[in-house]
Amino acid sequence: MFKRKKMITFLLTAVLFVIEIIIIKYFYTPKNLSTFKSPFWILHEISVLTFIGICHFLLKEDIGYYDIFLIFFPLIGVSLLFLDLLLLKWTVSQSLVEEILYEELKKKDTSSESFLKSDFDVMNSYDLLMSDNTEKKKKFLFSYQPEDISMKTEILQRALLDENIDVIHYAATELNKIDTKIQEEINIAENSREKDTYKIYKLYKKYTASGLLFGPILEFYQKKMFELLNELKLNSKDFEIEQLSLYRQMNMKKEYEVLLKKYIEKYSDTLIISEYLKFLYKENRLKEMISEYKRYSELHTDIEAPYFLAEI
């Protein structure tokens, strides 16, 4: 009988440990830690009180005078957080992740200006393509080298609609060069003896964002990116950022919105809050967007307001 009680107590302890892991994974955020009314603390207290109640009242097992400390201090949860931070040191460094994966976030402008320098660059390019000077157009198509490859692709694809056959030929040649170069880089990376998954993922990301791919071919590379993403040793925050990027690329609106809300709840990232507001605006859910903007702006003063709200 004594051994049976000890075995049941051990099993209950193991179950409590699993429950604590689940609570940490799905309900813990730095914000929740600061309020005892949060789901994190409430669920922790319920699980611990249930454990103590079963041990004391059903099994008649005295687990010590430290029961009260189990209620107020989730030692297991805190230990798991420290373990997570320790394991994170063994993954790829954050600076390398940013260099390889998130180049587009480095210089993101959060000012109230409606147009960026790159926007004017494209506008001037369109003006040049409207010119009657064929030589000027051809020279421009060869010399135009923006940082964002998708901008060059957009201009070259527009040049394919030109009336002059030479301009069309030059544009097609340049597009073919860009496509061939990226494909060669991908082939070299995939056939290398020491495969660098991060480099391959970066090249896929470059290819899918280039504007060169359409339809089934684009979907093929996007699905490959999902497969590679699961192989990358990223922390949960970086993993979710990449998921958001892929959902946005693939126009997976439902998944994109769900993950946006989840990410905001966990990290209170003002840039992602702005992305969420822009998403609601594009979906023409204006009342919901205004309500969400008011709610978030009370907590974060540096949230970028949608441009038409600035006028209001």
N, C-alpha and C positions, 0 to 999 in steps of 0.2 A: 504493500500500500504506500509506504514511504517513497519507494523508488518510482512508483507510478506518479505520485504528486510532483516529485522532482522533475520527471520527464515532461509532464504537462506544463509546469512552470517554465521549463527551458523552451518548449515549443511556443508558449505565449510570448516569451521574451523575443524569440526569433520573429514572430508575427509583428510585434510592436516595432522591431527594428525595420522591417520591410515597410510598415505603415509610415514610419518617420521619414524614410527615403522618399516615398511617394509625396508626402506633405511638403518636403523640401523642394522636390523637383517641380511640382505644379502650383504651389501656393506661396513659396518664399520670394519676396522682393525686399530690397533695402527699405522701401517705404513701409511695408507690412511689419517689419521688425520693430518699428518705432511706436506702434499702436497695438495695445492688447485686445482691441476689438476686431482686429484683422482676421480673415479666415485662417491664416497660418497659425496664429496663437490659439484660436478657438478649437481648431481641429487637433492641435497638439495636446491641449488640455483634456479634450474629450478622450483621446486615445490613451493618455497616461492614467486618467482617472478610471477608465474602463479596466485597464490592466491591474491597477491597485485594487479595485473593487472585486474582481474575479479572484485575485490571490488571497485577499483577506476574508471575504465573505463566503466564497464557494470552496476554495481549496484550503482555507484556514492556514495559509502560508504567511509567516511573518517575514517580510522582505527587508526589514530594517527600519531604523528611525530616520532614514534619509528620504522617505517617501515624498515629503513636502518639497524637497529640492527637485525631484523629478517633475513636479507640476510646474514649477516656475523657471527652470533652467533646462532647455532642450540640449543637453550635453551631446547627445548623439548627433543631432542636427548640426550643431556648431562644429563638431569634429569632422563631419562630412564636408562642410564648407571649406575648412582648412585643407582637407584632403584634396578637394577639387582645385584649390589654388596651387597646391603642391604639384599635382599632376599637370596643371596648365603650364608649369615651367618646363615640362618635358616635351611639350608640343612646339610647333614652329613659333618663333618669336613674333610678337605683335607687329613689329616694324616690317618684318618680311611679309607677313600676311597683307599689310596695307600696301606694300610696294607691289605685290603680285596681283591682289584681288580688287582693291578698292581705290584705284587711281582716280576714278571719276568723283570721289567724295573729298579729295584732298583740297581742291581749290573751289569748292562749291560756294557761290556767292549768295549770302542771305540778306543782301541789301534790298531796299524798296524799289530799285531801278527795274523797269519792265524789260529793257533790252540790254544784252551783253555785247561786248566787243565782237564776239563770234557771230552774233545775229547781224550786225552791220556788215561783217565780212561776207556773209552769205548774200545779203541784199546787194552789195556792190558787185558781187560775182554775177548775180542775175542781170544787173544792168549791163555788164560786159558782154554777156551772152546775147543780149538784145541788139548789140552793135552790128553794123553792116560790114565792119572791117574783119575779114576772115583771118588774116595774118595775126591780128591782135587777139582773136579768140583762141587760135592754136597756141600762140605763145603763152597765153594765160593758162590754158589747160595743162601745159607741161610744167609751168612754174608754180602753180597753186599748190601749196603744201601746208594745209592747216594741221594743228595738233590732233584734232579729232578726225579720224579716217572716214567716219560716216558723213562728215560735211563734204569732203572731197568726192566721195561716192555719189552723194546727192547732186552735186554740180555736174559731174560727168554724165550721170543718167539723164539729167535735163538736157545736156548738150547732144545726147543721142536723138533728140527731137528737132535738132537744127535743120534748116533747109539746105545747108551746104554739105556736100558729101565728104569733103575733107575734114570738116569739123567733126562729123559723125565718126569718121575713121579714127581720128586722133582720140576721141573720147572712148571709143570701143577698145583701142589699143591700151590706153591707160587703165581702164577697168580690168582688162585681162591681166595686166602686169600686177596690179594689186592683188587680184584673186590668186594668181599663180604663186606670188611670193608668200602669201599666208599659208597656202596649201603645202608648199615646200617646207615651211617652218614647222607645220604640224606633223608632216611625215618624218622629218628629222627627229623631232622630239619623241614621237611614238616609237620609232625604230631604234632609239638610243639604247645602249646596253644598260645604262643606269637611268631608268625612267624617272623623270621628274614630274609627278602628278600635278604639282602646282603650276609648272610651266605649261603643261598641256592644257590645263583648265583655263589659264590666262589666254592662250592662243584661241581656244574655242570661244571664249568670251569676246575676244577681239573680232573673231570671224562673224559671230552671230550679231554683233552690234555694228558691223561695218556697213550694212545696207546692201550687201552683195547677194544675200541668200533670201529665197522666198519659198513659200509653200512647203511641200514635204521635205525638201532638203534642209530648210531652216528648222523644221520640227525635229528632224533627225539629230542635228547638232545640239539642239536644246535638250533633248532627252539624254544625249551623251553627257551633257553638262550636269544633269541631275545625278547620273551614275557616278561621275567623277567627284561631285560634291560630297557624296556619302563616303568617299575614300579619303578625303582630306581630313587631317587632324586639326579641326577647328574647335574653339570653344563655342558654346551654345549661342552667344551673342553674334559672333561673326558668321556662324552657320545660318542663322535666321536672316541676317542682312543679305547674304547671297541668295537665300530662298526668295526673299522679297524681290530681288532683282530679276530672278528667273520667272516668277509669277507675273511680274509686270511685263516682261518681254513676251511671254506666251499668252498674255491677255486673260489670265486665269483670275478673273475679278473676285470671285467668291473666296478663293484661297488667299488671295492677296489682302483682301479686307480683314479676314479673320486673323491673319498673321500680323498685320499692322496693329490691330487692337491689342493683341497679345504682347507684342514687342513694346508698345507704349506703356502698357500696364506694368511690365517688368522693369523697364529702364527709364521711362519718362524722358525720352530723347526728343528734344524740340525739333530737330530736323525731320524726324519720322512723323511727328505730330503735324508738321507743315505738309508732308507728303500725304498724310491721311486727309487733311482738309482739301488739298488739291484734287484728290481722288473723288471726294464727295461732290466737289464742284463740277468735275468732268462728267460725273454720273447724273448731274442736274438734280441732286438732292440738296437743294439750297437751304431749306429750313433746318434740316439736320446739320448741315455744315455750320450755319450761323450758331446754332445751339452748342455744337461741339467747340467751336472757336471761343465762345464766351466762357465755357466751362474750363477749357485749358488755359486761356489767357489769364484767368484769375490765379492760376498756379505758376505760370511761366510768362514773364513779361517780354521775353525775347523771341516769342513765336512770330513767324512771318505771317502777316495777315494776307489773305487773298486780295488781289489788287482792287476788285470792285468794292470790298469792304472798307478799304482805305478812304475811298471817296465818301462813303456813308459816314 
